[in-house]
Amino acid sequence: METTSMVLVMLLAVVASRVIASMLPVPVPLLQIALGALIHFADFTPVALDPEVFFVLLLPPLLFIDGWRIPKDELLRNAPTVLRLALGLVVFTVLGLGLLVHWMIPALPLAVAFALAAVVAPTDPVALAAIAARSPMAPRMRQILDGESLFNDASGLVCMRFAVAAALTGAFSLSTALANFAWVALGGLAIGAASTWLLTRTRRGAGVLVGSDGAAQILATLLIPSGVYLLAESMRCSGILAVVAAGITMSFAPHSHWHAITRIRRTAVWDTVQFAANGSIFVLLGAQIPTIVQAAPVTVLLSGHTEPWWLAVYVLQIVLAMLVLRFCWVWLSMRSTFADAHQSGQGPYWRVALAMSLAGVRGAITLAAVLTLPLHMVDGSPFVGRDMAIFLAAGVIVASLVLASLLLPYTLHGLQLPPDPSQRAAEHRVRVAAAQAALGAVVAAGDTLAQGHAHSAAVLAASRRIAQSYRQRVERYGSGHTAALLSGQVDRLERELWVVALQAERLALVAAAGSSTIGDATLRKLIREIDLQEARHSA
């Protein structure tokens, strides 16, 4: 019962954080961390962050849905930039930060310093999503950051694995490390993509994922992330990359066979899972902070000092060093990517580089990874510097979140990258093509149904009404450049007016039910129809 109560309290804290965030200008992750700390001090049994449970149950669904929903064309377009950040920047940070940490704390072995640098080098997709929700950024910038955070965890964890092995054995082989990295990375990607492809393309998989039972379809998608993760880890490959690859592959599955209502329910279920797992991660993180802080007086002794505030100094130095290293890498490797921002006069490039650097926040993945450091060396002696690494990693997480929350909104204010006109033009062409296809199908179906039908005039009238709607859409999106530019504003205004009308319609139905004009079953049916229309226009 204690575990059940704790889970319920954590979920309640997740909900409460959103309520408090609506009243206070404080980022949701920081509120959730604070609520987690309060839970620790309450009369509940402290919950330890089990890295195995974290990597199997909480992280895979979040990475899977991020990979599923990330725009694939933009990911391919930004692939060189994403790889430079997800691989090159991680290695650059591990080397630079590892040497700095060892210089600041000589008693911390170099291999352990590299291990610490490896766990704080990757950015966190969960933390990034939470921060970006309050600090809207240019679409391309967000797409690059999303792609980086999806793929850099694996490179960071692999670097940590090699650093820990060097600390335990005192040996390191570059050729072995490169070969292992290739197996871990490529194997994880292959396992994730192949598993999802088989599940969605074979007859047996199609029977589960594309059958008529919507509940079974949705449940199957919920089971894929953890299953793929466990399969990849059992083969000593990257479970994280496997889950990301599975999510990306899932977007290519034949979802046209799904019923529309099933897709709507699936979106709602996944949004709920994402919300709960997202918040639970930060609440769990907050529940660990008090224990780590309480051990500070003993942890600081490794640095040669006795005052615990020295640990805060080290955390600030590490965060500033990470920011400088990231800024330098972004400045040098991405100048051509965002050159159009400076040329268009919409913002100096240094602001783009600074925003990209501040947005590289760390999250619970860092803490879960550092908690996997072994307790003992090969000879049974304590693993030197483990508590120090855990404290510094936790401090980096909180400090990076606070820094991004305070400075990122000011850095992004007024910073807009030029829109890509080709994407808008392509969208309009596709809208016209789809409307023309629908128009032809409606006219043909109307003519067929009218033949021999008892109410052929009614059939033709219905066909003409629908056809007229599609003709208007073709005219709107295919009538020239000026109309195409205005169509976005027209669509927005239409959606707003539709929402106003539907809300008034809902209020009228509720009033009719209150006066016993209609029954509960009829009310639920009509309200659901209005809800679906409003969801479509509000999307």
C-alpha positions in Angstrom: 0.0 0.0 0.0 2.9 2.4 0.7 4.1 2.1 -3.0 0.5 2.6 -4.2 0.0 5.6 -2.1 3.3 7.1 -3.2 2.4 6.7 -6.9 -1.0 8.3 -6.3 0.7 11.2 -4.4 3.2 11.7 -7.2 0.5 11.8 -9.9 -1.4 14.3 -7.7 1.7 16.4 -7.5 1.9 16.3 -11.4 -1.6 17.7 -11.6 -1.1 20.2 -8.9 2.0 21.5 -10.6 0.0 22.5 -13.7 -2.6 24.2 -11.5 0.1 26.2 -9.7 1.9 27.0 -13.0 -1.3 28.6 -14.3 -1.2 31.1 -11.3 2.6 31.6 -11.0 5.2 32.5 -13.6 7.3 29.5 -12.7 8.3 26.7 -15.2 6.4 23.5 -14.6 9.6 21.4 -14.2 10.9 23.5 -11.3 7.5 23.3 -9.6 7.5 19.5 -10.0 11.0 19.3 -8.5 9.9 21.4 -5.6 6.8 19.3 -5.0 8.9 16.2 -5.2 11.1 17.6 -2.4 8.1 18.4 -0.3 6.9 14.8 -0.7 10.3 13.6 0.6 9.9 15.7 3.7 6.3 14.6 4.2 5.3 11.5 6.2 5.7 9.2 3.2 8.3 6.5 2.6 11.1 8.0 0.5 11.1 6.7 -3.0 14.5 5.8 -4.5 14.9 6.5 -8.2 15.6 3.0 -9.5 17.5 3.6 -12.8 16.3 0.2 -14.2 12.7 1.1 -13.7 13.3 4.6 -15.0 14.9 3.4 -18.2 12.3 0.6 -18.8 9.0 2.2 -17.8 9.2 6.0 -17.9 11.7 7.0 -20.5 10.8 4.7 -23.5 7.3 6.0 -23.9 8.5 9.6 -24.0 11.3 9.0 -26.5 8.9 6.8 -28.6 6.2 9.5 -28.9 8.8 12.2 -29.6 10.3 10.1 -32.4 6.8 9.3 -33.7 5.7 12.9 -33.8 8.9 14.6 -34.9 8.7 15.9 -38.5 10.6 13.4 -40.6 11.3 15.7 -43.5 12.8 18.3 -41.2 14.8 15.7 -39.4 16.4 14.5 -42.6 16.9 18.1 -43.7 18.7 18.9 -40.5 20.5 15.5 -40.2 24.0 16.9 -40.5 23.4 19.6 -37.9 21.7 17.1 -35.5 24.6 14.6 -35.9 27.2 17.3 -35.1 25.3 18.1 -31.9 24.3 14.6 -30.9 27.8 13.1 -31.5 30.4 15.7 -32.0 29.2 18.1 -29.2 28.9 15.2 -26.7 32.5 14.0 -27.3 33.7 17.6 -27.2 31.9 18.2 -23.9 33.1 15.0 -22.4 36.8 15.8 -23.2 36.7 19.5 -22.2 34.5 19.2 -19.1 36.2 16.0 -17.9 39.6 17.7 -17.9 38.1 20.8 -16.1 36.4 18.7 -13.4 39.6 16.8 -12.7 41.5 20.1 -12.6 39.0 21.5 -10.1 38.9 18.4 -7.9 42.2 16.5 -8.3 41.0 13.9 -5.8 38.4 12.9 -8.3 40.0 10.3 -10.7 40.2 11.4 -14.3 38.1 8.4 -15.5 35.3 9.4 -13.0 35.5 13.0 -14.1 35.0 11.8 -17.7 32.1 9.7 -16.5 30.5 12.7 -14.9 31.0 14.8 -18.0 29.4 12.0 -20.1 26.2 11.9 -18.1 25.8 15.7 -18.1 26.7 16.1 -21.8 23.4 15.0 -23.4 20.5 17.3 -23.3 17.1 16.0 -22.0 14.1 15.8 -24.4 11.7 15.9 -21.5 13.2 19.0 -19.9 13.5 20.7 -23.3 9.8 20.1 -24.1 8.9 21.6 -20.7 11.1 24.7 -21.1 10.1 25.2 -24.7 6.4 25.2 -23.8 7.0 28.5 -22.0 9.6 29.9 -24.4 8.3 29.5 -27.9 11.2 29.4 -30.4 11.6 29.3 -34.1 10.4 26.0 -35.7 13.7 25.0 -37.2 15.6 25.8 -34.0 13.2 23.6 -32.0 13.4 20.8 -34.6 17.2 20.7 -34.4 17.1 20.7 -30.6 14.5 17.9 -30.6 16.6 15.8 -32.9 19.7 16.4 -30.9 18.0 15.4 -27.6 16.6 12.2 -29.1 20.0 10.9 -30.3 22.6 12.3 -28.0 21.6 10.2 -24.9 23.1 7.1 -26.5 26.5 8.7 -27.3 26.6 10.1 -23.7 25.8 6.8 -22.1 28.3 5.0 -24.2 31.0 7.5 -23.2 30.0 6.9 -19.6 30.2 3.2 -20.0 33.8 3.4 -21.4 34.8 5.9 -18.6 33.5 3.6 -15.9 35.3 0.6 -17.5 38.5 2.6 -17.5 38.0 3.5 -13.8 37.4 -0.1 -12.8 40.2 -1.7 -14.9 42.6 1.2 -15.5 42.7 0.4 -19.2 41.2 2.0 -22.3 41.3 1.0 -25.9 40.2 3.5 -28.6 39.7 0.9 -31.2 37.5 -1.2 -28.9 35.6 1.8 -27.9 34.8 2.8 -31.5 33.8 -0.8 -32.4 31.5 -1.0 -29.4 30.0 2.3 -30.1 29.2 1.3 -33.7 27.6 -1.9 -32.4 25.6 -0.1 -29.7 24.4 2.7 -31.9 23.8 0.9 -35.2 22.4 -2.2 -33.5 20.0 -0.1 -31.5 18.7 1.7 -34.5 18.4 -1.5 -36.5 16.5 -3.3 -33.8 14.1 -0.5 -33.2 13.3 0.0 -36.8 13.1 -3.7 -37.7 10.9 -4.6 -34.7 8.4 -1.8 -35.4 8.4 -2.5 -39.2 7.6 -6.2 -38.5 4.8 -5.4 -36.1 3.1 -3.0 -38.5 3.7 -4.8 -41.8 3.3 -8.5 -41.1 -0.1 -10.1 -41.0 0.1 -10.9 -37.4 1.2 -7.4 -36.5 -1.4 -5.9 -38.7 -4.0 -8.0 -37.0 -3.1 -6.3 -33.7 -2.3 -2.8 -34.8 -4.7 -2.4 -37.7 -7.6 -4.6 -36.6 -11.0 -3.4 -35.7 -10.6 -3.4 -31.9 -9.4 0.2 -31.1 -8.6 -0.6 -27.5 -6.2 -3.4 -28.6 -4.6 -1.2 -31.1 -3.9 1.6 -28.6 -2.6 -0.9 -26.0 -0.3 -2.4 -28.5 1.3 0.9 -29.3 1.8 1.5 -25.5 3.6 -1.8 -25.2 6.0 -1.3 -28.1 8.5 1.2 -26.4 9.4 -0.9 -23.4 9.4 -4.1 -25.4 11.8 -2.7 -28.0 14.0 -1.2 -25.2 14.3 -4.5 -23.4 15.0 -6.4 -26.7 17.8 -4.0 -27.6 19.4 -4.0 -24.2 19.3 -7.8 -24.1 21.5 -7.7 -27.2 23.8 -5.2 -25.6 22.7 -2.4 -27.9 21.3 1.0 -27.2 17.8 0.7 -25.9 17.3 4.5 -26.2 18.2 4.6 -29.8 16.1 1.5 -30.4 13.0 3.3 -28.9 13.7 6.5 -31.0 14.1 4.4 -34.2 10.9 2.6 -33.3 9.0 5.8 -32.9 10.3 7.2 -36.2 9.4 4.0 -38.0 6.0 4.0 -36.4 5.2 7.2 -38.4 5.6 5.3 -41.6 3.1 2.5 -40.5 -0.2 2.2 -42.6 -2.4 4.1 -40.1 -4.9 4.8 -42.8 -6.5 1.4 -41.8 -7.2 2.8 -38.3 -10.7 4.1 -37.7 -10.8 7.9 -37.2 -12.3 7.6 -33.7 -9.4 5.2 -32.8 -6.8 7.7 -33.9 -8.5 10.4 -31.9 -8.6 8.2 -28.8 -5.0 7.1 -29.4 -3.8 10.7 -29.4 -5.7 11.4 -26.2 -4.2 8.3 -24.5 -0.7 9.1 -25.6 -1.1 12.8 -24.5 -2.1 11.5 -21.1 0.8 9.1 -20.8 3.2 11.7 -21.9 1.8 14.2 -19.4 1.9 11.7 -16.5 5.4 10.3 -17.3 6.8 13.7 -18.0 5.7 15.1 -14.7 6.5 11.9 -12.7 10.1 12.1 -13.9 10.6 15.6 -12.4 8.7 14.8 -9.2 11.0 11.7 -8.8 14.0 14.0 -9.4 12.8 16.4 -6.8 12.4 13.5 -4.3 16.1 12.6 -4.6 17.4 16.2 -4.1 17.0 16.3 -0.3 18.9 13.1 0.2 21.7 14.2 -2.0 21.9 17.6 -0.3 21.9 16.0 3.2 25.0 14.1 2.2 26.8 17.3 1.1 28.9 17.7 4.3 30.5 14.4 3.7 30.7 14.7 -0.1 32.6 17.9 0.0 35.5 16.3 1.9 36.7 14.7 -1.3 37.4 18.2 -2.7 39.7 19.1 0.1 37.3 21.5 1.6 34.9 21.3 4.6 32.3 24.0 3.7 29.4 22.5 1.7 29.0 25.8 -0.2 32.1 24.8 -2.2 29.9 22.2 -4.0 27.6 25.0 -5.2 30.7 26.8 -6.6 31.7 23.6 -8.5 28.2 23.3 -9.9 28.2 26.8 -11.1 31.6 26.4 -12.7 30.5 23.2 -14.5 27.3 24.8 -15.8 29.2 27.9 -17.1 31.8 25.7 -18.6 29.1 23.6 -20.3 27.4 26.7 -21.6 30.7 28.1 -23.0 31.6 24.8 -24.6 28.2 24.5 -26.2 28.2 28.1 -27.4 31.6 27.6 -29.0 30.5 24.4 -30.8 27.2 25.9 -31.9 28.9 29.1 -33.1 31.5 27.2 -35.2 29.4 24.3 -36.5 26.0 25.9 -37.2 26.9 29.3 -38.6 25.9 28.2 -42.1 22.7 26.6 -40.8 21.3 29.9 -39.4 23.2 32.3 -41.7 19.8 33.5 -43.1 18.8 34.8 -39.7 21.6 37.5 -39.8 21.2 38.2 -43.5 17.5 38.9 -43.2 18.1 41.3 -40.3 15.8 39.4 -38.0 18.4 38.9 -35.3 22.2 38.7 -34.8 23.6 35.2 -35.0 25.1 35.4 -31.6 21.6 35.4 -30.1 20.7 32.3 -32.1 23.8 30.6 -30.8 23.1 31.7 -27.2 19.5 30.5 -27.4 20.7 27.2 -28.7 23.2 27.0 -25.9 20.7 27.9 -23.1 18.1 25.5 -24.5 20.5 22.6 -23.9 18.9 21.8 -20.5 19.6 18.6 -18.5 17.0 16.4 -16.8 16.2 13.2 -15.0 18.1 11.1 -17.6 21.3 12.6 -16.3 20.5 11.7 -12.7 19.3 8.2 -13.6 22.5 7.6 -15.6 24.8 8.9 -12.8 23.0 6.6 -10.3 24.1 3.6 -12.4 27.7 4.3 -11.3 29.0 1.2 -9.5 29.2 1.2 -5.7 32.5 -0.7 -5.5 35.7 -1.2 -7.5 36.8 -4.6 -8.7 38.7 -5.2 -5.4 35.7 -4.4 -3.3 36.7 -0.9 -2.2 34.3 1.9 -2.6 34.0 3.6 -6.0 35.9 6.8 -5.5 33.9 10.0 -6.2 30.5 8.4 -6.7 28.7 10.6 -4.2 30.5 13.6 -5.5 29.4 12.8 -9.1 25.8 12.3 -8.0 25.7 15.6 -6.2 27.3 17.6 -9.1 25.0 15.9 -11.6 21.9 16.8 -9.6 23.1 20.4 -9.2 23.8 20.7 -12.9 20.2 19.6 -13.6 18.6 22.2 -11.3 21.0 25.0 -12.3 20.5 24.4 -16.1 16.7 24.4 -15.7 16.8 27.6 -13.6 19.3 29.3 -16.1 17.2 28.4 -19.1 13.9 29.5 -17.4 15.3 32.9 -16.5 17.4 33.8 -19.6 15.9 31.9 -22.5 12.7 34.0 -22.8 14.8 37.2 -23.0 17.1 35.7 -25.5 14.3 34.5 -27.7 12.2 37.7 -27.5 11.9 39.2 -30.9 14.2 36.5 -32.4 12.5 35.0 -35.5 14.1 33.0 -38.2 12.8 33.5 -41.8 10.0 31.2 -42.7 10.5 28.6 -45.4 8.2 29.7 -48.2 8.6 26.3 -50.0 6.9 24.6 -47.1 3.9 26.9 -47.3 3.7 26.5 -51.1 3.9 22.7 -50.8 1.2 22.7 -48.2 -1.1 24.7 -50.5 -0.4 22.4 -53.4 -1.3 19.3 -51.4 -4.5 20.9 -50.1 -5.6 21.6 -53.6 -4.7 18.1 -54.8 -6.6 16.5 -51.9 -9.6 18.8 -52.4 -9.7 18.0 -56.1 -9.5 14.2 -55.3 -12.4 14.6 -52.8 -14.4 16.7 -55.3 -14.1 14.0 -58.0 -15.0 11.3 -55.5 -18.1 13.1 -54.2 -19.4 13.9 -57.6 -19.0 10.3 -58.9 -20.5 8.8 -55.7 -23.4 11.2 -55.8 -24.2 10.4 -59.4 -24.0 6.6 -58.7 -26.3 6.8 -55.6 -28.8 9.0 -57.4 -29.4 6.4 -60.1 -32.4 4.4 -59.1 -32.6 6.0 -55.6 -36.1 6.8 -54.3 -34.9 10.3 -53.3 -32.4 11.0 -56.1 -33.0 14.8 -55.8 -32.0 14.8 -52.2 -28.9 12.7 -53.0 -27.8 15.2 -55.7 -28.5 18.2 -53.5 -26.3 16.7 -50.7 -23.6 15.9 -53.3 -23.7 19.5 -54.6 -23.4 21.0 -51.1 -20.3 18.9 -50.3 -18.8 19.6 -53.8 -19.3 23.3 -53.4 -17.3 23.2 -50.1 -14.4 21.5 -51.9 -14.6 23.9 -54.8 -14.2 26.8 -52.4 -11.2 25.2 -50.9 -9.6 24.7 -54.3 -10.2 28.4 -55.1 -8.8 29.5 -51.8 -5.5 27.6 -52.0 -5.0 27.6 -55.8 -5.9 31.2 -56.8 -2.5 32.8 -56.7 0.3 34.0 -54.5 -1.7 36.7 -52.7 -4.6 34.5 -51.8 -2.1 31.8 -50.6 -0.5 34.3 -48.2 -3.9 35.3 -46.9 -5.3 31.8 -46.6 -3.5 31.2 -43.3 -5.2 34.2 -41.7 -8.6 33.1 -43.2 -8.1 29.6 -41.8 -7.3 31.0 -38.4 -10.3 33.3 -38.3 -12.6 30.5 -39.5 -11.3 28.2 -36.8 -11.9 30.8 -34.1 -15.5 31.5 -35.4 -16.2 27.7 -35.5 -15.1 27.3 -31.9 -17.4 30.2 -30.8 -20.3 28.7 -32.6 -19.7 25.2 -31.3 -19.4 26.5 -27.7 -22.7 28.3 -28.1 -24.3 25.1 -29.5 -23.0 23.1 -26.5 -24.5 25.5 -24.0 -27.8 25.3 -25.8 -27.8 21.5 -25.6 -26.9 21.6 -21.9 -29.8 24.0 -21.3 -32.2 21.7 -23.2 -31.1 18.8 -21.1 -31.6 20.8 -17.9 -35.2 21.4 -18.9 -35.7 17.7 -19.6 -36.2 18.4 -23.3 -33.7 15.6 -24.3 -32.4 12.6 -22.4 -28.9 11.8 -21.1 -28.1 9.4 -23.9 -29.1 11.9 -26.6 -27.2 14.7 -24.8 -24.0 12.6 -24.7 -24.3 11.8 -28.4 -24.7 15.4 -29.5 -22.0 16.7 -27.1 -19.6 14.2 -28.5 -20.3 15.3 -32.0 -19.6 18.9 -31.0 -16.5 17.9 -29.1 -15.0 16.2 -32.1 -15.7 19.2 -34.3 -14.2 21.6 -31.8 -11.1 19.4 -31.4 -10.7 19.5 -35.2 -11.0 23.2 -35.4 -8.8 23.8 -32.3 -6.0 21.5 -33.4 
